[in-house]
């Protein structure tokens, strides 16, 4: 699931604090906005399939 809330990609260089938005660009400086939430899992995880199967089995 991808978050709808985005943060300015250049906030460390341009702004004093993170600038959040729902659009594709920053409303203050016009830089691209990126997804603010980390991925829930790494798609390249070689053992992720087994970990998720164990989690489903324990329910």
Secondary structure, 3 states (H helix, E strand, C coil): CCCCCEEECCHHHHCCCCCEECCCECCCCCCEEEECCCCCCCCCCCCHHHHHHHHHHHC
